[in-house]
Structures are given as C-alpha cells and as structure tokens.
Amino acid sequence: MKNIVILGVVLLTIASCKVGPNYREPEEKTPQAFRYTNNATDSIINLNWWELFKDPTLDTLIKTALKQNKNLLIAASRIEQARANVKFNKADMGPKIGVQAGAGVTNQLFGVPTNSNFESYSASGTFNWELDFWGKFRRSTEAAKADMLGSFYGKRAIEIALISEVATNYFELLDYKARLAISESTLALRDSTLQIIQSRFDEGYTHIIDVNQAEIQKGITQASVPRFKRFIAFTEHNINLLLGKNMDSVVTIKSLLDYNMPDSIPTGIPSEILQRRPDILQTEQFYRAQNARIGVAQAMRFPSISLTGLLGVGSADLSNLVSNGLGWSAGASLLGPVFEWGKNARRVDIERELTKQYLLDYENTVLTALLEVDNSLIELSTYKEELIANEMKMRAARNASSLSRQRYYQGVTSYLEVIENQRQEFDARLAYSENYQLLLNSYIGLYKSLGGGWVSEEELEKYAAQVAEAENVDINTIDRDSLFYSGQVVDYYLTPEQEQQRKAERKRLQEEEREARKRARKNR
C-alpha cells in the first residue's frame, strides 16, 4: 500500500508539471467598422451564396468541384495525416512493452577457446516507460492537436477559395462568350458596311480610302473573334482543372446580362472576421502549436526519468527453456544533459523566435483579411458607379453610330465620323460586358473575404446534430437558418462508426496491396 501511495503521488506530480508557456489567445486589434460600409447589416452569411444567382449550371459545377478537386482531396488527406500524428505523439506518454529473444553458440569460456560448444537461449518481455515529468510529450501532443485543427481550417479555406474560383471563372466565361457575340455581330455589320462602300466605290460615289478604312475596321473586329475564342477555351480549361476533370467545353444556359445583382450586402463587424475566416483560424492554430513547442524544447533541458523492467527465461538447452523458471529485473534511470555549450538553451531561443514569427503571421493574416473586405466593398460601390456610366456611354455610342451611318449614306458627313462612332460603340459594348462581369465577381470576392458560408448540407446537419446533443433536444427542433459558422469543426472527433469505417478502409487497402504483390510475382 505504501508503494502504491508513493507511485500515485509521483504520477500526480508528473501530471501537474509541464514546462513552457501556456497558450494565450492573441489580442484582438480590429476596428469597430469596415472603412467602406456605413452600417453593419447581416453578419451571419449563413447561405450557399452562389445560389443567389439561381443558375443550376453554376450550382452543379461547384458541387462537382467540392467532390473532385485535387487540392481539396489533398487537404482532406492532410487532415487524416494530422489525426494520425496526434495519436503518434500521444503514444509517447505511455509505457512501451516489447519482446526480445536470442540464441547463440560459442566455444569460448571467459574468452578462452575450449574443446566444447556452449549453447544459450533466452526469451523475455521488456518494459520501458519514460515519465513525462516535464511535460515534453504533453506539449508535443498539444502541438499535434493544434496542427490537426489547423489542417481542418486549411481544408475549409481551400473550399471557400475553390467555390470562389469556380464562380469567378464561370462569370468570366460568360463575359468572354458575351464579348465574342458582340465581336461576331459587329463583324457581320462591318462586313455588310464594307460591301456597301465597295459598291459605292465601284459606282464612283466614294474614294478608295473609304474602302480601305472599312477594311481596317473589319480587320480589327475580325481579329477580336479568335482572341475571345482563345479566352473562352482557356477559361473552360481552368474550370475543368478546378473540377478535377480532363479538358472539355462548359455548357452554359444563361447569358451574362441575365444575372441580377444580389439585393443586400452582408458585411457584419470586423471582429467577427476572426471567427469566420478559416485562414485566420488556421494561422492561430499554427501559432498555438509553435507555442507548445517551446515547452518541448525547455523539457529537453531537464533530465529524463525512465522506469525499466525485464521478465524472461534463459537456458543452455532449448528443451529446458521454459522449465528453468522466470527471471526478472526492475530499475529506474535518469539521463540528462550537463554541459553542451548552450545548445539546449539555444534550442529554446529558436522556438521562441519561431513563435514570434507565427504570431506576426497571424496578425498579418488578420490585416490581410480586413484589407480584402474593404477592397471588396470599395469594388462593389465603384463598379456600380462605373456600370451606370458605361451603360449611358453604350447607349449614346450606339445611337451616334446609327446616326453617323445615316448621315454618311446621305452624303452629309465623311466616313471618318462613321469609323470613330463605330469604334466607340464597339468599345463601349465590350467595356459594359466586362464591367458587368467585374461587378458580379466583386460580390463573389466579398463573400469570400467575409469567410463564405456553409459549403455543404451534410456539414450543416452534423453541426445541427451536435447542437441538439449539447442542448439535449430533438434535432428536428434546431433551426438550420440560425446556425452559422464561427470556427467550429464538426469532424474533430470521430464516432465509433467512423472509426470502424477507417479500420475497414485500412484493411481493404492492405488486401489490395497483397493482391498486387501476388500479381506482380506471377508476372515475373
């Protein structure tokens, strides 16, 4: 009983001793409001925002990308790697039990050769437990857990960026298709104009320079057609890459100007960005992990204490190996640095400086997030103003172009006036289409900069189930619209069913590897 009490006191002391600084959350240094917003409106952004555009094609593309994108699959694999790394580090906290066996024969006795052979056989179990007296293993596990959380947030950041990239490329594709249609219709008009002017020249009503000018204008427009075809192909290839597919065309059912702008702009308050932006949450977890590594480095400056044991059998005859009785030994050891020219102290300094760097990286990520929101807000307001001006310019240029053609055919003005007005109309129509696309994409940029929203119904249902369990209520009573993303990770802990699925998957992969080795041997 005395030994048990002593052991209990030792273990309690070990559990309470952990060197290194405990983690403290970084100070919040966000402004009270964004620079380019007058009020804080909807701060939840609890929606699949791309559904506002009511386009089933866009919805399908995004859902496909979320299932097949290679970078996203890599991020999911990194989560599993980080999950395994937590268990890998945690395993150091427990005792290590092993087995060893040996057999030998020699003709020497105390180093002197003899005429006889001496056989020896042994088998034993080993026990070794390095006590985590200074918290080295606990700090290492703390860092691994923070890294795992960071991998979760990293995957969510990729998801949000992926959705935004698909939507942005999609609207760029529609813009290029719209500008191609403008170029083709303008080319047809200029071709007919060239034919008319050529006929007038043949009849002696105009000069050759008018024909040449008409040919130049047709050539300018004709050159824009293959250019926009090229841009369309490149954008389709970008979309297919995001979808994890081979290069193919992307069928669209709506034109660019069929899309209406969202009615409201959810901005919220800057401090909420800290809970919504996964890249901010990721860098915070990396900072937390690095902070724990200071404790690991400090623990390495102190001696390690280990308990060892051995239980086994030995014999000079293999047949008598078990019958000779058990032998055992037990002990404890202490191993620690004494003088290493400051190497261990410098290791702590290195980890402290790395921690400062991670903190600065976190603070810079916060500033970048605030910058992106403010940039998106100013883009929205200014692109709207530009669109109004470009629409007025396009209507006026179209009217001026029509009037100048009539004036030219009536002999009132020169063809130079027609050329200039046609050029302005063509440029104005292209500019309006591009402006419309940039305005649509500025909404996408705003939702991305604010942290997006839920990316799947499955994730929302998991969170609803967790809330229902925490509040001890029926899941059907949980209002999904009241749930919003604030840094929670729904898949941090695995259910027993999920653990069984992972074991079954590992077993399946092992079977496939064995079958592959069998086939390889047969093919030799």
Helices and strands as residue ranges (DSSP letters): H 2-16, G 49-53, H 56-68, H 70-90, G 91-93, E 96-109, E 112-131, H 136-202, H 208-242, G 256-258, G 270-272, H 273-276, H 278-299, E 304-315, G 318-320, E 327-335, H 343-409, H 415-449, H 457-471, G 475-477, G 480-482, H 496-522
